[in-house]
Amino acid sequence: MNVPLTTTETTFPSLRRMSVEEGLRAEQSLLEEVCEGESDKRILAWQPSDRALVMPRRHARLAGFPDARERLEEAGWPIQFRGSGGTPVPQSPGVVNLALAVRCRVGSSAAHLEWGYHRLGDPWCGWLAELGVASADLGPAPGAYCDGRFNVRIGGRKLVGTAQRWRRVQGCRDMALLVHGAMQVEGNPAELVAVVNDFQAAIDDPQRFQAASHIALCDVLPDLDLEGTIPGLLKRLMTSKDVAPA
């Protein structure tokens, strides 16, 4: 039987601003703290102070990668690598990232993988509903970059991209989950889509992504006090139960 584990985190921190490199490193530190038994639950909300195109390291093996990297850097979009899969994702000051690391117990099935996405996405949708966005749900957004089955969507358009990683907690059979969401809160989604499409063209990949498949939070909540409402989302994420399916 799965038993919820007690969290040592009792406060809900506010939004932090840091470089993309610092943010990616901070997210990895959350996972390491849980893996090493220093905490049962950690959370981070951060907003980039600079810009970068973030992608899995496997992209560095593509034949056209060196030229693509140079082209993007000249355009003001240096490349950073992340530990999860998918396609390149732009990070900029118009994006807010939430990373949640939790310790939990899982069974022998793969059901915990889907649970990991719901662990992030369901509270996120609840937060949006509380703000008056009735059409928020989880699902694919065909035509979006880094599309998946568990985007947080508004009206079928991608607001939040999600990813997860699992590792074993040292000295026991418990697992550590790091689940991440990136939400565009400001600006025109077409500008970020264009950056990803520029990279696709530079590596001679014919796949192109569509701005109409994305939406920014400012499109539906233009007067939102983001600083004042983010703690409510963090509270929802921190107080949900960490009971993965068997």
Residue pairs with C-beta under 8 A, 6 or more apart in sequence:
1 246
2 104
2 105
2 106
2 107
2 243
2 244
2 245
2 246
3 105
3 243
4 241
4 242
4 243
5 40
5 41
5 103
5 104
5 105
5 174
5 242
6 40
7 39
7 40
7 41
7 238
7 242
8 39
8 40
8 41
9 39
9 40
9 41
9 42
9 43
9 238
12 43
12 231
12 234
12 235
12 238
13 43
13 44
13 45
13 231
13 234
14 45
14 227
14 230
14 231
15 45
15 46
15 47
15 96
15 226
15 227
15 230
16 44
16 45
16 46
16 47
17 46
17 47
17 48
17 49
18 26
18 46
18 48
18 49
19 48
19 49
19 50
20 48
20 50
20 51
20 52
20 54
20 80
20 91
21 52
21 80
23 46
23 48
23 91
23 97
24 54
24 80
24 82
26 44
26 46
26 99
27 44
27 97
27 99
27 178
27 180
28 83
28 178
30 42
30 43
30 44
30 99
30 100
30 101
30 178
31 101
31 165
31 167
31 176
31 178
33 39
33 42
33 101
34 40
34 41
34 42
34 101
34 102
34 103
34 169
34 176
34 178
35 167
35 168
35 169
35 170
35 176
36 170
37 169
37 170
37 171
39 101
39 103
40 102
40 103
40 242
41 100
41 101
41 102
41 103
41 238
41 242
42 100
42 101
43 98
43 99
43 100
43 101
43 234
43 237
43 238
44 97
44 98
44 99
45 96
45 97
45 98
45 230
45 233
45 234
46 96
46 97
46 99
47 93
47 95
47 96
47 97
48 91
48 92
48 93
48 95
48 97
49 93
50 92
50 93
51 76
51 77
51 78
51 90
51 91
51 92
51 93
52 77
52 78
52 79
52 80
52 90
52 91
53 72
53 77
53 78
53 79
53 80
53 88
53 89
53 90
53 91
53 195
53 196
53 199
54 79
54 80
54 81
54 82
54 88
54 89
54 90
54 91
55 79
55 80
55 81
55 82
55 86
55 87
55 88
55 89
55 199
56 81
56 82
56 83
56 84
56 85
56 86
57 81
57 82
59 65
59 88
59 203
60 81
62 68
62 203
63 203
64 202
64 203
64 204
65 203
67 202
68 199
68 202
68 203
69 79
71 198
71 202
72 78
72 79
72 195
72 198
72 199
72 202
73 79
75 195
75 198
77 90
77 195
80 91
82 163
83 165
84 163
84 164
84 165
84 180
85 163
86 146
86 148
86 161
86 163
87 145
87 146
87 196
88 145
88 146
88 196
88 199
89 145
89 146
89 161
89 182
89 196
90 192
90 195
90 196
91 97
91 182
92 187
92 192
93 186
94 184
94 185
94 186
94 187
94 192
94 216
95 182
95 183
95 184
95 185
96 182
96 183
96 185
96 226
96 230
97 180
97 181
97 182
97 183
98 120
98 124
98 180
98 181
98 183
98 233
98 234
98 237
99 178
99 179
99 180
99 181
100 119
100 120
100 177
100 178
100 179
100 180
100 237
100 238
101 176
101 177
101 178
102 119
102 176
102 177
102 179
102 242
103 169
103 174
103 175
103 176
103 177
103 242
104 112
104 174
104 175
104 177
104 242
104 243
104 244
105 173
105 174
105 175
105 244
106 112
106 175
106 244
106 245
106 246
107 244
107 245
107 246
108 246
109 245
109 246
111 244
111 245
111 246
112 166
112 175
112 177
112 244
112 245
113 164
113 166
114 150
115 244
115 245
116 164
116 166
116 177
116 179
116 244
117 138
117 149
117 150
117 162
117 164
117 179
118 138
118 150
119 177
119 179
119 240
119 242
120 162
120 164
120 179
120 180
120 181
120 237
121 138
121 150
121 152
121 160
121 162
121 181
122 138
122 240
123 233
123 236
123 237
123 240
124 136
124 152
124 160
124 181
124 233
124 236
124 237
125 136
125 137
125 138
125 152
126 236
127 229
127 232
127 233
127 236
128 136
128 152
128 154
129 136
130 232
131 221
131 224
131 229
132 221
133 154
133 220
133 221
135 153
135 154
135 155
136 152
136 153
136 154
136 159
137 152
137 153
138 149
138 150
138 151
138 152
138 153
139 149
139 150
139 151
139 153
139 156
140 147
140 148
140 149
140 151
141 147
141 151
141 153
141 156
141 157
141 158
141 213
141 214
142 213
143 209
143 210
143 212
143 213
144 151
144 157
144 158
144 161
144 209
144 210
144 213
144 214
145 193
145 196
145 209
145 214
146 161
147 158
147 213
148 161
148 162
148 163
150 162
151 158
151 159
151 160
151 161
151 162
152 158
152 159
152 160
152 162
152 181
152 183
153 159
154 215
154 220
155 215
157 212
157 213
157 214
157 215
158 213
158 214
158 215
159 183
159 184
159 214
159 215
159 216
159 217
160 181
160 182
160 183
161 181
161 182
162 179
162 180
162 181
163 179
163 180
164 177
164 178
164 179
164 180
165 177
165 178
166 175
166 176
166 177
166 178
167 175
167 176
167 178
168 174
168 175
168 176
169 175
169 176
175 244
177 244
183 217
184 192
184 214
184 215
184 216
184 217
185 216
185 217
185 218
185 226
186 216
186 217
186 218
187 216
187 218
188 211
188 216
189 211
189 214
189 215
189 216
190 211
192 214
193 209
193 210
193 211
193 214
194 211
196 209
197 208
197 209
200 206
200 207
200 208
200 209
217 224
217 226
218 224
